[in-house]
Amino acid sequence: MILEIKEVCKSFHQPRSGIIEVLNRVSFNLARGETNAIIGQSGSGKTTLLSLIAGLDNPDTGQVILDGENLCTMKETRLARYRAQKIGIIFQQFHLMPHLSARENISLPLEILKQEQISKRTDGMLEKVGLSNRQHHLPGQLSGGECQRVAIARALIIKPALLLADEPTGNLDIRTGEKVAQLLFDLVENENKTLIVVTHNPNLADQCQKIRTLDRGRLI
């Protein structure tokens, strides 16, 4: 198993509402190379679960084990580096650096990790996402679909153990979203990546091998 979620609980305290339980004893395993969709209504806990899997937050109780390592017990410095090496994240809003070109955005994780053959690997990833001819453009000069292609390339270039996508087509029109989704799943299959997609889009979810539904903080 590449990912093990064990009895994860998470709640938040709100001044007027008191303690809000967001996740309640969520457990599941993910095999290496498997694609999973997590669906559910707004407020069901999908984004919170994704944040815990990404190591961006800790559960109140339970364990998140990625590639044999418990993220919940790691010190922040080691967790940050482990996350940068093991987890690729694709956001709905792209989250690109506006002052960097498409090429620079893609190569940034490799620069941070001080990897080798950065230029060669960036060239290869630009070609895979079909942006070789747009590599020197800033995000503001790219379409929404192109920006998401950059985001996908940036997430994959580190060769992550786990790829997380939070509504990856949610900010795109239907036709562009379908093209981006096809690109994403083609790349995941060709590179044998493990993928978790959080989405409201049933067509996107149906492309995954498994679909898990969250309802008021519980997997059903």
C-alpha atoms as an extended CHARMM CRD file, in Angstrom:
* protein
*
       220  EXT
         1         1  MET       CA              0.0000000000        0.0000000000        0.0000000000  PROA      1               0.0000000000
         2         2  ILE       CA              1.2500000000        3.4700000000       -0.8620000000  PROA      2               0.0000000000
         3         3  LEU       CA             -1.2720000000        5.2310000000        1.4260000000  PROA      3               0.0000000000
         4         4  GLU       CA             -3.0100000000        4.1470000000        4.6310000000  PROA      4               0.0000000000
         5         5  ILE       CA             -5.6360000000        6.3210000000        6.3220000000  PROA      5               0.0000000000
         6         6  LYS       CA             -6.4220000000        4.9200000000        9.7600000000  PROA      6               0.0000000000
         7         7  GLU       CA             -9.3620000000        6.0580000000       11.8960000000  PROA      7               0.0000000000
         8         8  VAL       CA             -8.8140000000        9.7450000000       11.0680000000  PROA      8               0.0000000000
         9         9  CYS       CA            -10.8820000000       12.2960000000       12.9610000000  PROA      9               0.0000000000
        10        10  LYS       CA            -10.7850000000       16.0720000000       12.5380000000  PROA      10              0.0000000000
        11        11  SER       CA            -12.8350000000       18.8490000000       14.1020000000  PROA      11              0.0000000000
        12        12  PHE       CA            -12.6690000000       22.6370000000       14.2370000000  PROA      12              0.0000000000
        13        13  HSD       CA            -13.7710000000       25.1010000000       16.8550000000  PROA      13              0.0000000000
        14        14  GLN       CA            -15.9410000000       27.9860000000       15.7220000000  PROA      14              0.0000000000
        15        15  PRO       CA            -16.7720000000       30.8100000000       18.1580000000  PROA      15              0.0000000000
        16        16  ARG       CA            -20.5320000000       30.7450000000       17.5450000000  PROA      16              0.0000000000
        17        17  SER       CA            -21.1020000000       27.1220000000       16.6170000000  PROA      17              0.0000000000
        18        18  GLY       CA            -18.6900000000       25.4330000000       19.0020000000  PROA      18              0.0000000000
        19        19  ILE       CA            -16.8840000000       22.2730000000       17.9000000000  PROA      19              0.0000000000
        20        20  ILE       CA            -17.6650000000       21.1840000000       14.3430000000  PROA      20              0.0000000000
        21        21  GLU       CA            -16.8190000000       17.5750000000       13.5370000000  PROA      21              0.0000000000
        22        22  VAL       CA            -15.5570000000       17.4520000000        9.9380000000  PROA      22              0.0000000000
        23        23  LEU       CA            -14.1330000000       13.9180000000        9.6560000000  PROA      23              0.0000000000
        24        24  ASN       CA            -15.2400000000       10.9480000000       11.7550000000  PROA      24              0.0000000000
        25        25  ARG       CA            -13.1000000000        7.7870000000       11.8440000000  PROA      25              0.0000000000
        26        26  VAL       CA            -12.2290000000        7.7960000000        8.1580000000  PROA      26              0.0000000000
        27        27  SER       CA            -10.1940000000        4.7760000000        7.0550000000  PROA      27              0.0000000000
        28        28  PHE       CA             -9.0960000000        3.4970000000        3.6500000000  PROA      28              0.0000000000
        29        29  ASN       CA             -6.0300000000        2.1790000000        1.8220000000  PROA      29              0.0000000000
        30        30  LEU       CA             -4.6390000000        3.0840000000       -1.5750000000  PROA      30              0.0000000000
        31        31  ALA       CA             -2.5600000000        0.6980000000       -3.6710000000  PROA      31              0.0000000000
        32        32  ARG       CA              0.3860000000        1.9460000000       -5.6920000000  PROA      32              0.0000000000
        33        33  GLY       CA             -0.7380000000        2.9940000000       -9.1830000000  PROA      33              0.0000000000
        34        34  GLU       CA             -4.4150000000        3.1860000000       -8.1870000000  PROA      34              0.0000000000
        35        35  THR       CA             -6.7040000000        6.0970000000       -9.1260000000  PROA      35              0.0000000000
        36        36  ASN       CA             -9.3800000000        7.1910000000       -6.6530000000  PROA      36              0.0000000000
        37        37  ALA       CA            -12.0860000000        9.8390000000       -6.6810000000  PROA      37              0.0000000000
        38        38  ILE       CA            -13.4940000000       11.3420000000       -3.4870000000  PROA      38              0.0000000000
        39        39  ILE       CA            -16.9290000000       12.8480000000       -3.9760000000  PROA      39              0.0000000000
        40        40  GLY       CA            -19.5520000000       14.3710000000       -1.7120000000  PROA      40              0.0000000000
        41        41  GLN       CA            -21.5940000000       17.4740000000       -1.1120000000  PROA      41              0.0000000000
        42        42  SER       CA            -20.0140000000       20.7670000000       -0.0670000000  PROA      42              0.0000000000
        43        43  GLY       CA            -19.1060000000       20.6080000000        3.6110000000  PROA      43              0.0000000000
        44        44  SER       CA            -18.7520000000       16.8170000000        3.6240000000  PROA      44              0.0000000000
        45        45  GLY       CA            -15.0500000000       17.0180000000        4.5220000000  PROA      45              0.0000000000
        46        46  LYS       CA            -13.4130000000       16.3840000000        1.1310000000  PROA      46              0.0000000000
        47        47  THR       CA            -10.9910000000       19.3220000000        1.1780000000  PROA      47              0.0000000000
        48        48  THR       CA            -10.1090000000       18.7160000000        4.8360000000  PROA      48              0.0000000000
        49        49  LEU       CA             -9.3030000000       15.0790000000        4.0690000000  PROA      49              0.0000000000
        50        50  LEU       CA             -7.1280000000       16.1210000000        1.1370000000  PROA      50              0.0000000000
        51        51  SER       CA             -5.2450000000       18.5800000000        3.3750000000  PROA      51              0.0000000000
        52        52  LEU       CA             -4.5270000000       15.8200000000        5.8870000000  PROA      52              0.0000000000
        53        53  ILE       CA             -3.3310000000       13.4400000000        3.1620000000  PROA      53              0.0000000000
        54        54  ALA       CA             -1.0910000000       16.2120000000        1.7990000000  PROA      54              0.0000000000
        55        55  GLY       CA              0.4720000000       16.7340000000        5.2270000000  PROA      55              0.0000000000
        56        56  LEU       CA             -0.7670000000       20.3330000000        5.3050000000  PROA      56              0.0000000000
        57        57  ASP       CA             -2.6490000000       19.6880000000        8.5560000000  PROA      57              0.0000000000
        58        58  ASN       CA             -2.7660000000       17.0210000000       11.2540000000  PROA      58              0.0000000000
        59        59  PRO       CA             -5.7820000000       14.9650000000       12.3270000000  PROA      59              0.0000000000
        60        60  ASP       CA             -7.0310000000       15.1580000000       15.9080000000  PROA      60              0.0000000000
        61        61  THR       CA             -6.6530000000       11.3860000000       16.0970000000  PROA      61              0.0000000000
        62        62  GLY       CA             -5.7070000000        8.6610000000       13.6450000000  PROA      62              0.0000000000
        63        63  GLN       CA             -2.8150000000        8.1460000000       11.2510000000  PROA      63              0.0000000000
        64        64  VAL       CA             -1.8600000000        9.1720000000        7.7100000000  PROA      64              0.0000000000
        65        65  ILE       CA              0.8630000000        6.8290000000        6.4420000000  PROA      65              0.0000000000
        66        66  LEU       CA              2.4490000000        7.5920000000        3.0760000000  PROA      66              0.0000000000
        67        67  ASP       CA              4.9780000000        5.1840000000        1.5870000000  PROA      67              0.0000000000
        68        68  GLY       CA              5.5620000000        3.6640000000        5.0300000000  PROA      68              0.0000000000
        69        69  GLU       CA              6.0470000000        6.9760000000        6.8800000000  PROA      69              0.0000000000
        70        70  ASN       CA              3.5600000000        8.4170000000        9.3950000000  PROA      70              0.0000000000
        71        71  LEU       CA              3.0750000000       12.0680000000        8.4230000000  PROA      71              0.0000000000
        72        72  CYS       CA              1.4230000000       12.8320000000       11.7590000000  PROA      72              0.0000000000
        73        73  THR       CA              4.5660000000       12.1730000000       13.8090000000  PROA      73              0.0000000000
        74        74  MET       CA              7.0760000000       14.0180000000       11.6050000000  PROA      74              0.0000000000
        75        75  LYS       CA              8.7390000000       17.2390000000       12.7110000000  PROA      75              0.0000000000
        76        76  GLU       CA              7.7830000000       20.2010000000       10.5350000000  PROA      76              0.0000000000
        77        77  THR       CA             11.1620000000       20.5440000000        8.7930000000  PROA      77              0.0000000000
        78        78  ARG       CA             11.2920000000       16.8790000000        7.7780000000  PROA      78              0.0000000000
        79        79  LEU       CA              7.6030000000       16.8850000000        6.8740000000  PROA      79              0.0000000000
        80        80  ALA       CA              8.0500000000       19.8620000000        4.5500000000  PROA      80              0.0000000000
        81        81  ARG       CA             10.8740000000       18.1460000000        2.6730000000  PROA      81              0.0000000000
        82        82  TYR       CA              9.1040000000       14.7790000000        2.6020000000  PROA      82              0.0000000000
        83        83  ARG       CA              5.9890000000       16.4650000000        1.2440000000  PROA      83              0.0000000000
        84        84  ALA       CA              8.0110000000       18.2760000000       -1.4340000000  PROA      84              0.0000000000
        85        85  GLN       CA              9.6040000000       14.9900000000       -2.5370000000  PROA      85              0.0000000000
        86        86  LYS       CA              6.6180000000       12.6510000000       -2.3050000000  PROA      86              0.0000000000
        87        87  ILE       CA              3.4260000000       14.6040000000       -2.9940000000  PROA      87              0.0000000000
        88        88  GLY       CA              2.3500000000       16.4700000000       -6.1110000000  PROA      88              0.0000000000
        89        89  ILE       CA             -0.7000000000       18.7350000000       -5.7530000000  PROA      89              0.0000000000
        90        90  ILE       CA             -2.9290000000       20.1710000000       -8.4970000000  PROA      90              0.0000000000
        91        91  PHE       CA             -5.2440000000       22.9810000000       -7.3830000000  PROA      91              0.0000000000
        92        92  GLN       CA             -8.4710000000       24.2610000000       -8.9110000000  PROA      92              0.0000000000
        93        93  GLN       CA             -7.0700000000       27.8140000000       -8.9870000000  PROA      93              0.0000000000
        94        94  PHE       CA             -3.7170000000       26.6800000000      -10.4850000000  PROA      94              0.0000000000
        95        95  HSD       CA             -1.5930000000       28.5300000000       -7.8430000000  PROA      95              0.0000000000
        96        96  LEU       CA              1.1420000000       29.4100000000      -10.3270000000  PROA      96              0.0000000000
        97        97  MET       CA              3.7800000000       32.0300000000       -9.5830000000  PROA      97              0.0000000000
        98        98  PRO       CA              2.5740000000       34.9870000000      -11.7010000000  PROA      98              0.0000000000
        99        99  HSD       CA              6.0570000000       36.4630000000      -12.2390000000  PROA      99              0.0000000000
       100       100  LEU       CA              7.5330000000       33.1670000000      -13.4960000000  PROA      100             0.0000000000
       101       101  SER       CA              7.1790000000       31.7420000000      -16.9940000000  PROA      101             0.0000000000
       102       102  ALA       CA              5.5120000000       28.4040000000      -17.6420000000  PROA      102             0.0000000000
       103       103  ARG       CA              8.9480000000       26.8080000000      -17.8320000000  PROA      103             0.0000000000
       104       104  GLU       CA             10.1000000000       28.4180000000      -14.5820000000  PROA      104             0.0000000000
       105       105  ASN       CA              6.9130000000       27.3770000000      -12.7610000000  PROA      105             0.0000000000
       106       106  ILE       CA              7.4110000000       23.7680000000      -13.8400000000  PROA      106             0.0000000000
       107       107  SER       CA             11.0870000000       23.6270000000      -12.8950000000  PROA      107             0.0000000000
       108       108  LEU       CA             10.6310000000       25.4180000000       -9.5500000000  PROA      108             0.0000000000
       109       109  PRO       CA             10.1360000000       22.2440000000       -7.4310000000  PROA      109             0.0000000000
       110       110  LEU       CA             13.3430000000       20.7880000000       -8.8760000000  PROA      110             0.0000000000
       111       111  GLU       CA             15.2100000000       24.0040000000       -8.1120000000  PROA      111             0.0000000000
       112       112  ILE       CA             13.9760000000       23.9450000000       -4.5090000000  PROA      112             0.0000000000
       113       113  LEU       CA             14.9910000000       20.3110000000       -4.0910000000  PROA      113             0.0000000000
       114       114  LYS       CA             18.3330000000       20.9770000000       -5.8460000000  PROA      114             0.0000000000
       115       115  GLN       CA             17.7750000000       18.1410000000       -8.2940000000  PROA      115             0.0000000000
       116       116  GLU       CA             19.9720000000       17.2370000000      -11.2560000000  PROA      116             0.0000000000
       117       117  GLN       CA             19.2200000000       17.5860000000      -14.9940000000  PROA      117             0.0000000000
       118       118  ILE       CA             16.6250000000       20.2720000000      -14.3200000000  PROA      118             0.0000000000
       119       119  SER       CA             16.6540000000       21.6880000000      -17.8450000000  PROA      119             0.0000000000
       120       120  LYS       CA             16.3510000000       18.2680000000      -19.5020000000  PROA      120             0.0000000000
       121       121  ARG       CA             13.5310000000       17.1470000000      -17.2200000000  PROA      121             0.0000000000
       122       122  THR       CA             11.6780000000       20.4210000000      -17.7330000000  PROA      122             0.0000000000
       123       123  ASP       CA             11.9820000000       20.0900000000      -21.5120000000  PROA      123             0.0000000000
       124       124  GLY       CA             10.5310000000       16.6030000000      -21.2930000000  PROA      124             0.0000000000
       125       125  MET       CA              7.6060000000       17.6590000000      -19.1320000000  PROA      125             0.0000000000
       126       126  LEU       CA              6.8110000000       20.6650000000      -21.3600000000  PROA      126             0.0000000000
       127       127  GLU       CA              6.6030000000       18.3010000000      -24.3030000000  PROA      127             0.0000000000
       128       128  LYS       CA              4.3580000000       15.8510000000      -22.4400000000  PROA      128             0.0000000000
       129       129  VAL       CA              1.7980000000       18.5600000000      -21.6370000000  PROA      129             0.0000000000
       130       130  GLY       CA              2.0520000000       20.1600000000      -25.0810000000  PROA      130             0.0000000000
       131       131  LEU       CA              3.4690000000       23.5060000000      -23.9820000000  PROA      131             0.0000000000
       132       132  SER       CA              6.9270000000       23.5890000000      -25.5360000000  PROA      132             0.0000000000
       133       133  ASN       CA              5.8630000000       26.4980000000      -27.7420000000  PROA      133             0.0000000000
       134       134  ARG       CA              4.4030000000       28.4150000000      -24.7670000000  PROA      134             0.0000000000
       135       135  GLN       CA              7.1730000000       27.8090000000      -22.2450000000  PROA      135             0.0000000000
       136       136  HSD       CA              8.3350000000       31.4290000000      -21.9970000000  PROA      136             0.0000000000
       137       137  HSD       CA              4.8550000000       32.8870000000      -21.4490000000  PROA      137             0.0000000000
       138       138  LEU       CA              3.7520000000       34.1370000000      -18.0330000000  PROA      138             0.0000000000
       139       139  PRO       CA              0.5650000000       32.6860000000      -16.4780000000  PROA      139             0.0000000000
       140       140  GLY       CA             -1.2910000000       35.9060000000      -17.3280000000  PROA      140             0.0000000000
       141       141  GLN       CA             -0.5280000000       35.2490000000      -20.9970000000  PROA      141             0.0000000000
       142       142  LEU       CA             -1.8710000000       31.6910000000      -20.9180000000  PROA      142             0.0000000000
       143       143  SER       CA             -5.4220000000       30.3570000000      -21.1210000000  PROA      143             0.0000000000
       144       144  GLY       CA             -7.0080000000       28.5790000000      -18.1790000000  PROA      144             0.0000000000
       145       145  GLY       CA             -6.4150000000       25.1940000000      -19.7850000000  PROA      145             0.0000000000
       146       146  GLU       CA             -2.7810000000       26.0260000000      -20.4160000000  PROA      146             0.0000000000
       147       147  CYS       CA             -2.3230000000       27.1840000000      -16.8210000000  PROA      147             0.0000000000
       148       148  GLN       CA             -3.7310000000       23.8860000000      -15.5640000000  PROA      148             0.0000000000
       149       149  ARG       CA             -1.3770000000       22.0100000000      -17.8940000000  PROA      149             0.0000000000
       150       150  VAL       CA              1.5020000000       23.9140000000      -16.2860000000  PROA      150             0.0000000000
       151       151  ALA       CA              0.1540000000       22.9850000000      -12.8360000000  PROA      151             0.0000000000
       152       152  ILE       CA             -0.0760000000       19.3050000000      -13.8140000000  PROA      152             0.0000000000
       153       153  ALA       CA              3.4780000000       19.3560000000      -15.1670000000  PROA      153             0.0000000000
       154       154  ARG       CA              4.7450000000       21.0580000000      -12.0040000000  PROA      154             0.0000000000
       155       155  ALA       CA              3.0780000000       18.4150000000       -9.8170000000  PROA      155             0.0000000000
       156       156  LEU       CA              4.4380000000       15.4990000000      -11.8580000000  PROA      156             0.0000000000
       157       157  ILE       CA              7.9830000000       16.7010000000      -12.4500000000  PROA      157             0.0000000000
       158       158  ILE       CA              9.1550000000       15.6200000000       -8.9860000000  PROA      158             0.0000000000
       159       159  LYS       CA              7.9680000000       12.0560000000       -9.7770000000  PROA      159             0.0000000000
       160       160  PRO       CA              5.7360000000       11.9890000000       -6.6830000000  PROA      160             0.0000000000
       161       161  ALA       CA              4.6620000000        8.8640000000       -4.8620000000  PROA      161             0.0000000000
       162       162  LEU       CA              1.1670000000       10.3730000000       -4.6280000000  PROA      162             0.0000000000
       163       163  LEU       CA             -0.6340000000       12.8800000000       -6.8490000000  PROA      163             0.0000000000
       164       164  LEU       CA             -3.5120000000       14.8910000000       -5.3500000000  PROA      164             0.0000000000
       165       165  ALA       CA             -5.9430000000       16.8880000000       -7.4960000000  PROA      165             0.0000000000
       166       166  ASP       CA             -8.5030000000       19.2480000000       -5.9150000000  PROA      166             0.0000000000
       167       167  GLU       CA            -11.2520000000       19.9550000000       -8.4870000000  PROA      167             0.0000000000
       168       168  PRO       CA             -8.6580000000       20.0550000000      -11.3150000000  PROA      168             0.0000000000
       169       169  THR       CA            -11.2790000000       20.9480000000      -13.9520000000  PROA      169             0.0000000000
       170       170  GLY       CA            -13.5100000000       23.0690000000      -11.7210000000  PROA      170             0.0000000000
       171       171  ASN       CA            -12.1820000000       26.3850000000      -13.0480000000  PROA      171             0.0000000000
       172       172  LEU       CA            -12.4140000000       25.4130000000      -16.7180000000  PROA      172             0.0000000000
       173       173  ASP       CA            -15.1930000000       25.2990000000      -19.3080000000  PROA      173             0.0000000000
       174       174  ILE       CA            -16.5710000000       21.8480000000      -20.1430000000  PROA      174             0.0000000000
       175       175  ARG       CA            -14.5930000000       21.2710000000      -23.3410000000  PROA      175             0.0000000000
       176       176  THR       CA            -11.2840000000       22.4740000000      -21.8960000000  PROA      176             0.0000000000
       177       177  GLY       CA            -11.9360000000       20.5260000000      -18.7000000000  PROA      177             0.0000000000
       178       178  GLU       CA            -12.4310000000       17.3190000000      -20.6810000000  PROA      178             0.0000000000
       179       179  LYS       CA             -9.1390000000       17.8420000000      -22.5330000000  PROA      179             0.0000000000
       180       180  VAL       CA             -7.2440000000       18.5770000000      -19.3200000000  PROA      180             0.0000000000
       181       181  ALA       CA             -8.7930000000       15.5490000000      -17.5920000000  PROA      181             0.0000000000
       182       182  GLN       CA             -7.7990000000       13.3100000000      -20.4910000000  PROA      182             0.0000000000
       183       183  LEU       CA             -4.2490000000       14.6450000000      -20.3440000000  PROA      183             0.0000000000
       184       184  LEU       CA             -4.1030000000       14.0830000000      -16.5760000000  PROA      184             0.0000000000
       185       185  PHE       CA             -5.3030000000       10.4760000000      -16.7350000000  PROA      185             0.0000000000
       186       186  ASP       CA             -3.0870000000        9.6860000000      -19.7270000000  PROA      186             0.0000000000
       187       187  LEU       CA             -0.0300000000       10.9490000000      -17.8430000000  PROA      187             0.0000000000
       188       188  VAL       CA             -1.0280000000        9.1030000000      -14.6570000000  PROA      188             0.0000000000
       189       189  GLU       CA             -1.4350000000        5.8450000000      -16.6040000000  PROA      189             0.0000000000
       190       190  ASN       CA              1.7500000000        6.2390000000      -18.6360000000  PROA      190             0.0000000000
       191       191  GLU       CA              3.8450000000        7.0270000000      -15.5600000000  PROA      191             0.0000000000
       192       192  ASN       CA              2.0140000000        4.5960000000      -13.2360000000  PROA      192             0.0000000000
       193       193  LYS       CA              1.1730000000        7.2950000000      -10.7010000000  PROA      193             0.0000000000
       194       194  THR       CA             -1.1550000000        6.9810000000       -7.7260000000  PROA      194             0.0000000000
       195       195  LEU       CA             -3.9250000000        9.5910000000       -7.9130000000  PROA      195             0.0000000000
       196       196  ILE       CA             -6.6090000000       10.9630000000       -5.6070000000  PROA      196             0.0000000000
       197       197  VAL       CA             -9.0980000000       13.3750000000       -7.1810000000  PROA      197             0.0000000000
       198       198  VAL       CA            -11.5430000000       15.4400000000       -5.1540000000  PROA      198             0.0000000000
       199       199  THR       CA            -14.3540000000       16.4860000000       -7.4700000000  PROA      199             0.0000000000
       200       200  HSD       CA            -18.0260000000       17.3370000000       -7.9360000000  PROA      200             0.0000000000
       201       201  ASN       CA            -17.7410000000       16.2530000000      -11.5710000000  PROA      201             0.0000000000
       202       202  PRO       CA            -19.2400000000       12.7510000000      -12.0520000000  PROA      202             0.0000000000
       203       203  ASN       CA            -17.5910000000       12.3360000000      -15.4610000000  PROA      203             0.0000000000
       204       204  LEU       CA            -14.1780000000       12.9950000000      -13.9130000000  PROA      204             0.0000000000
       205       205  ALA       CA            -14.8810000000       10.6370000000      -11.0010000000  PROA      205             0.0000000000
       206       206  ASP       CA            -15.9880000000        7.8700000000      -13.3750000000  PROA      206             0.0000000000
       207       207  GLN       CA            -12.5200000000        7.8310000000      -14.9580000000  PROA      207             0.0000000000
       208       208  CYS       CA            -11.0320000000        6.6420000000      -11.6570000000  PROA      208             0.0000000000
       209       209  GLN       CA            -10.7470000000        2.9870000000      -10.6860000000  PROA      209             0.0000000000
       210       210  LYS       CA            -12.5430000000        3.5870000000       -7.3780000000  PROA      210             0.0000000000
       211       211  ILE       CA            -14.9880000000        6.1990000000       -6.1240000000  PROA      211             0.0000000000
       212       212  ARG       CA            -15.3420000000        6.9650000000       -2.4100000000  PROA      212             0.0000000000
       213       213  THR       CA            -18.1580000000        9.1320000000       -1.0860000000  PROA      213             0.0000000000
       214       214  LEU       CA            -17.9020000000       11.3550000000        1.9910000000  PROA      214             0.0000000000
       215       215  ASP       CA            -21.1580000000       12.1810000000        3.7630000000  PROA      215             0.0000000000
       216       216  ARG       CA            -21.0080000000       14.4690000000        6.8030000000  PROA      216             0.0000000000
       217       217  GLY       CA            -17.4790000000       13.3700000000        7.5910000000  PROA      217             0.0000000000
       218       218  ARG       CA            -17.9480000000        9.6480000000        7.1000000000  PROA      218             0.0000000000
       219       219  LEU       CA            -16.9930000000        7.4120000000        4.1980000000  PROA      219             0.0000000000
       220       220  ILE       CA            -20.0200000000        5.5950000000        2.8390000000  PROA      220             0.0000000000
